[in-house]
């Protein structure tokens, strides 16, 4: 069991932190060399999602369980940023697809700045609503078994609806 605890508390957070660092470097290269506003927006959304990866493993570490009493707030922050980043990334990819379709289908018309601004606002407002609704239904559970304490951060979307349908 000590090997499992060693892997969970040290090796996995280091590996995921390095992965997160590589994603940040890649996003930084996008910021520097790209001229497309939609790809920049995608890089920002991916960076937000990437920042939650090491937080999730820190949240589950044994040291964190013993020393920190703010697990609920870190859970709220991490899950909200995760929802915001993933949904903004998905919507940005959809908007890029629609933009490419219009670029090919309607070649002669000029792109309007107002449509791009509205699309960017839509990309961030809708995921923000999803993220805020997640704040209401986040639950932190602490489990105990014979050799260690485990922690879980869950989002329970629409528990009343789930009770009605299931």
N, C-alpha and C positions, 0 to 999 in steps of 0.2 A: 504494500500500500504506500510505502514511502516513495517509491519510484513514481507512482501516479501523482502524488502531491508535488514532487519535484518538477515533474513535467508540467503540471497545471499551474504552479506558482512561479516558475522561472522560465522554462524553455518556451512554452507557448506564448507568453507575453512578449518575449524578446523576438520571436519569429514574426508575430503579427505586428509588432512595432516596426521592424525592418520593412515588412511589406507595406505598411502605412507610409513609411518614409519614402519608399520608392514611388508610391502613388503621388505623394506630394511633389517629388522631383519631376515626375512626368507632367503633372498639372502645371507646375511652374514653367516648364518648357512650352506648354500650350499658351500660357499667358504671354510669354515673351515673343513667340514667333507667329501667332495666329491672328488673322484679321477678321475672321467671321465672329460676329457677336453671339450667334447661337452656339458655336463650339466653345467660346469662352464661358458662356452660361453653363454648358454641359460640364466643363472642367470645374467650375465653382460648385455645382451640385455634387459632382463626384468627390471633390475635396471635403465637402461637408459629411458625406457618407463615410469617407475614409477616416475622418477624425474619430468616429465612434468605435472603430475596430479595437484599438488598444484599450479604450475605456471599458469595453465589455469584459476584457480579460482581467483588467485591474479590479473591476467590480466583483469578480468571482474569486479573487485570491484570498488565501487564508489570512494574510497580513491585513488586508483591507477589512475583513470581517472582525478582526480583533481590535483594530485601532480606530476605525472610522465609524461615526454614528450618523453620517449623512447619506446612507445608502439610498434612501428614497429619492433624494434630490438628484443624486448622480444618475439613478435609474430614469427619472423623469427627463433630465437633460439629454442623456444619451439616446433614449428611445425617440424623443421628439425630434432631435437633430437627424437621427437615422430615417425616420418617416419623411421628414422634409427633404432630405437629400435624395432618397430613392425615388420619391414621387416627382420631384423637380427634374431629376435626371430622365425619368421615363417620359414625362411630358415634353422635355426638350427634344428628345429623340423623335417623338411624334411630330413636333412642330418643324424639325429639320426635314422630315419626310414630306410634310405638306409643302414646305418652302421649296424643296427640290422638285416636287411635282409641278408647282406653279412656274418654276423657272424653266422647265422643259415644255410644259403645255402652253403657257402664255409667255413666249419668248420676247415679244416686242414691247410689252408693257414694263414700265419702270416700277421697281419696288418702292412702296411708300414707307417712310420712316414711322408714320403713325401706326401702321399695321404691325411693324416689328415691335414697337413699344407696347402695343396692346397684347401681343403674343407673349412678350417677356413678363408683363404684369400678370397675365393669366397663369404663366408657368410658376410664378412664385406665390400668388394669392391662393390658388386651389390647394397646393401642398401645405401651405400654412394653416388653412382650415382643417385639413386632415391631421396635421401635427397637433393643433390645439385640441381637437376632439380626443386625441390619444392621451392628452394630459389628464383628462377626466377619468379615464378608465385604466390607468396603469396600476399594477399591483406588484408589490415586492413580497416574495415568500422566502422564508428561511427554513431549510429542512435539516434534520439531524439524522445521522445514522450512527453505527457503532464506532466509526473511526474518524469522522470529520463532519464539518458543518458545510452545507451547500446553500447557495443563494440563487434565487431565480427572479428575473424581472420580466413580467408578462404584461401584454396589452390585451385587455378584454374588451373588444369592440362590441358595443351594443348588447350587453348581457341580457337585457329584457327581450330583445328580438330573438336571441338564441334560446331563451326559455320558451318563447311562443312556438318556435319552429321545431325544437328538439324535445 
